[in-house]
Amino acid sequence: MSVNIKTRDELVGQNVPDVVFHTRQGDAWKDVSTADLFKGKTVAVFSLPGAFTPTCSSTHLPRYNELAKEFYARGVDTIACISVNDTFVMNAWLADQEAENIVVVPDGNGEFTKGMGMLVSKDQLGFGDRSWRYSMLVKDGKIEEVFIEPVKEGDPFEVSDADTMLKHIDPNWKAQESVAIFTKPGCQYCAKAKELLAEKGLAYEEIVLGKDASTTSVRAITGKTSAPQVFIGGKYIGGSEELEKYFA
């Protein structure tokens, strides 16, 4: 497999490419420059082959969104996702992912990605030119660190993940166990359980019954139809009372 991309040593200490991104915000076009994104800021960037693609949608973007508060607490101002897609595709993907903590950057012409030395051909997939997968920490426009996926067949995803970036920023950081909670609209016990999770400083994914899942799903997983139902680190905890006992 022949891929011509820049190395870490070629990028660290360099300024990010000076380009203008053509974005659609609401019903109007708005040009966003590199300076708008990076000047005077600490930015965690991750770049990927394309919106709506499997690894990008299931793991890469969701994990950065999930850990956003951890990044912010450690001095990161913005988490930006760059892809060689147009602004309409990127905006639709962001809405579909409900990733409110991520700023999507449409590099539709591939100018930024080419300037980074990360533009590769994916003609074999019908994608045309796309970005190689990588992440970087940028301070005031200068690349402090970059994690570039190894050149191998397929779509490697080994080092550009959110956890690796956080461990670079804070070597003492440890990932919390993943938390998911099934809730129902207007449920006071659900609100109580969410408050308790927040008090413990735990980020969680909320799955709203009737919107994100059905009672059939909850019954199949837990044997119950009531809400809330909480899972922590792959372990079934139960409802709000069981959650209180768990923390006690």
C-alpha positions as CSV (number, residue, x, y, z in Angstrom):
1,M,0.0,0.0,0.0
2,S,1.5,3.3,-1.1
3,V,0.4,6.4,0.9
4,N,2.4,9.6,0.7
5,I,1.7,11.6,3.9
6,K,3.8,13.8,6.2
7,T,5.5,12.4,9.3
8,R,5.2,13.6,12.9
9,D,8.7,15.1,12.8
10,E,7.7,17.2,9.7
11,L,4.6,18.6,11.4
12,V,5.4,19.2,15.1
13,G,6.4,22.9,15.6
14,Q,4.8,24.0,12.3
15,N,1.9,26.3,11.8
16,V,-1.4,24.9,10.5
17,P,-2.2,25.7,6.9
18,D,-3.7,29.2,6.3
19,V,-6.9,28.5,4.5
20,V,-10.6,29.6,4.5
21,F,-13.4,27.2,5.1
22,H,-16.7,27.9,3.4
23,T,-19.4,27.0,6.0
24,R,-23.2,27.2,6.1
25,Q,-24.5,28.5,9.4
26,G,-28.3,28.6,9.5
27,D,-29.5,30.0,6.1
28,A,-26.3,31.9,5.4
29,W,-22.9,31.3,4.1
30,K,-20.0,32.2,6.4
31,D,-16.3,32.0,5.7
32,V,-14.2,30.8,8.6
33,S,-10.5,31.3,8.4
34,T,-7.7,29.3,10.0
35,A,-7.1,32.3,12.3
36,D,-10.8,32.2,13.4
37,L,-10.4,28.6,14.5
38,F,-6.9,28.6,16.0
39,K,-5.6,32.1,16.9
40,G,-5.1,32.4,20.7
41,K,-6.8,29.1,21.3
42,T,-5.8,25.5,22.3
43,V,-7.6,23.2,19.9
44,A,-7.8,19.4,19.8
45,V,-8.3,18.4,16.2
46,F,-9.2,15.1,14.7
47,S,-9.4,14.5,11.0
48,L,-11.1,11.5,9.4
49,P,-11.9,10.0,5.9
50,G,-15.6,11.0,5.8
51,A,-18.8,11.9,7.6
52,F,-21.3,9.1,8.0
53,T,-18.6,6.4,7.5
54,P,-18.5,3.5,10.0
55,T,-15.5,4.1,12.3
56,C,-16.0,7.9,12.1
57,S,-19.6,7.7,13.2
58,S,-19.5,4.8,15.7
59,T,-16.3,5.6,17.6
60,H,-14.1,8.5,16.5
61,L,-16.4,11.5,16.7
62,P,-18.7,10.1,19.5
63,R,-15.8,9.5,21.9
64,Y,-14.4,13.1,21.5
65,N,-17.9,14.4,22.1
66,E,-18.3,12.2,25.2
67,L,-15.0,13.3,26.7
68,A,-15.4,17.0,25.8
69,K,-15.7,18.1,29.5
70,E,-12.4,16.3,30.3
71,F,-10.7,18.3,27.5
72,Y,-12.2,21.6,28.6
73,A,-11.1,21.0,32.2
74,R,-7.5,20.6,30.9
75,G,-7.4,23.9,29.0
76,V,-8.7,22.9,25.6
77,D,-10.9,25.6,24.1
78,T,-12.3,23.8,21.0
79,I,-12.6,20.3,19.7
80,A,-12.6,20.4,15.9
81,C,-13.4,17.6,13.4
82,I,-12.0,18.2,9.9
83,S,-13.0,16.2,6.9
84,V,-12.9,16.5,3.1
85,N,-16.7,16.9,2.9
86,D,-18.9,19.9,2.1
87,T,-20.6,22.0,4.8
88,F,-24.1,20.5,4.2
89,V,-22.8,17.0,4.7
90,M,-20.8,17.9,7.8
91,N,-23.8,19.8,9.3
92,A,-26.2,16.9,8.7
93,W,-23.7,14.5,10.2
94,L,-23.3,16.7,13.3
95,A,-27.0,16.9,13.8
96,D,-27.4,13.1,13.3
97,Q,-24.7,12.4,15.8
98,E,-26.1,15.0,18.3
99,A,-22.5,15.9,19.0
100,E,-23.0,19.4,20.5
101,N,-19.5,19.6,21.8
102,I,-17.8,19.3,18.4
103,V,-17.1,22.0,15.8
104,V,-17.2,20.4,12.4
105,V,-14.9,21.9,9.8
106,P,-15.8,21.3,6.1
107,D,-12.6,21.1,4.1
108,G,-14.6,20.5,0.9
109,N,-11.8,21.3,-1.5
110,G,-9.2,19.5,0.6
111,E,-7.0,22.6,0.8
112,F,-6.3,22.3,4.6
113,T,-5.7,18.6,4.3
114,K,-3.4,19.0,1.4
115,G,-1.5,21.7,3.3
116,M,-1.1,19.3,6.2
117,G,0.3,16.7,3.9
118,M,-2.5,14.3,4.7
119,L,-4.5,14.2,1.4
120,V,-4.7,10.6,0.1
121,S,-6.5,9.0,-2.8
122,K,-9.4,6.7,-2.0
123,D,-10.5,6.2,-5.6
124,Q,-10.8,2.5,-5.0
125,L,-13.7,3.2,-2.7
126,G,-15.2,5.9,-5.0
127,F,-14.3,8.6,-2.5
128,G,-11.8,10.5,-4.5
129,D,-9.3,12.4,-2.4
130,R,-9.8,12.3,1.3
131,S,-8.0,12.9,4.6
132,W,-5.7,10.3,6.2
133,R,-6.9,9.7,9.8
134,Y,-5.0,11.7,12.4
135,S,-5.3,14.0,15.4
136,M,-3.3,16.9,16.7
137,L,-3.1,19.4,19.5
138,V,-2.7,23.0,18.2
139,K,-1.8,26.0,20.4
140,D,-2.2,29.4,18.9
141,G,-2.0,28.0,15.4
142,K,1.2,25.9,16.0
143,I,1.1,22.1,16.1
144,E,2.3,20.9,19.5
145,E,1.7,17.2,18.9
146,V,0.2,15.0,16.2
147,F,-0.9,11.4,16.2
148,I,-0.9,9.9,12.7
149,E,-2.5,6.5,12.0
150,P,0.0,3.9,10.7
151,V,0.1,3.2,6.9
152,K,-1.6,-0.1,6.4
153,E,-4.5,-1.6,4.5
154,G,-8.0,-0.7,5.4
155,D,-8.8,2.2,7.8
156,P,-6.5,2.0,10.7
157,F,-7.7,3.5,14.0
158,E,-5.1,3.1,16.7
159,V,-3.7,6.4,17.8
160,S,-5.9,9.3,16.8
161,D,-8.6,8.5,19.3
162,A,-9.8,10.9,22.1
163,D,-8.3,8.8,24.9
164,T,-4.8,9.0,23.4
165,M,-5.1,12.7,23.0
166,L,-6.3,13.2,26.6
167,K,-3.5,11.1,28.0
168,H,-1.0,13.3,26.1
169,I,-2.5,16.4,27.6
170,D,-2.7,14.9,31.1
171,P,-0.6,11.7,31.6
172,N,-2.5,11.1,34.9
173,W,-5.9,11.1,33.3
174,K,-7.8,7.8,33.6
175,A,-10.9,7.0,31.6
176,Q,-14.1,6.7,33.6
177,E,-16.3,3.7,33.0
178,S,-19.0,4.3,30.3
179,V,-22.4,5.1,31.7
180,A,-25.8,4.7,29.9
181,I,-29.2,5.5,31.3
182,F,-32.6,4.6,29.8
183,T,-35.2,7.3,30.7
184,K,-38.8,8.3,30.1
185,P,-40.0,11.9,29.5
186,G,-41.3,13.5,32.6
187,C,-40.0,10.8,34.9
188,Q,-39.0,12.2,38.3
189,Y,-37.0,9.1,39.2
190,C,-35.0,9.5,35.9
191,A,-34.3,13.1,36.8
192,K,-33.1,12.0,40.2
193,A,-30.8,9.4,38.8
194,K,-29.3,11.9,36.3
195,E,-28.7,14.4,39.1
196,L,-26.9,11.7,41.1
197,L,-24.7,10.8,38.1
198,A,-23.9,14.5,37.6
199,E,-23.1,14.9,41.3
200,K,-20.6,12.1,41.0
201,G,-19.0,13.8,37.9
202,L,-20.0,11.0,35.6
203,A,-20.7,11.7,31.9
204,Y,-23.5,9.5,30.6
205,E,-25.4,8.7,27.4
206,E,-29.1,9.1,27.8
207,I,-31.4,6.8,25.8
208,V,-34.9,8.2,25.8
209,L,-37.7,5.6,25.5
210,G,-40.1,6.4,22.7
211,K,-37.4,8.3,20.9
212,D,-34.1,6.5,21.0
213,A,-35.4,3.1,22.0
214,S,-38.6,1.2,22.9
215,T,-39.8,-0.4,26.1
216,T,-39.3,-3.7,24.2
217,S,-35.6,-3.0,24.1
218,V,-35.4,-2.3,27.8
219,R,-37.4,-5.4,28.6
220,A,-35.2,-7.5,26.4
221,I,-32.0,-6.2,28.1
222,T,-33.2,-5.9,31.8
223,G,-36.4,-7.8,32.0
224,K,-38.1,-4.6,33.1
225,T,-40.1,-1.9,31.5
226,S,-39.7,0.9,34.1
227,A,-37.3,3.8,34.0
228,P,-34.7,4.7,34.7
229,Q,-32.4,1.7,34.0
230,V,-28.7,2.4,34.5
231,F,-25.6,0.6,33.2
232,I,-22.1,1.4,34.4
233,G,-19.0,-0.1,32.8
234,G,-21.0,-2.9,31.2
235,K,-22.7,-3.8,34.5
236,Y,-26.4,-3.5,35.0
237,I,-27.2,-1.3,38.0
238,G,-30.9,-0.9,38.0
239,G,-33.2,2.0,38.8
240,S,-32.6,5.2,40.9
241,E,-32.7,3.3,44.3
242,E,-30.2,0.7,43.1
243,L,-28.0,3.6,41.8
244,E,-28.0,5.2,45.2
245,K,-27.0,1.9,46.8
246,Y,-24.3,1.4,44.2
247,F,-22.7,4.7,45.1
248,A,-23.2,4.1,48.8
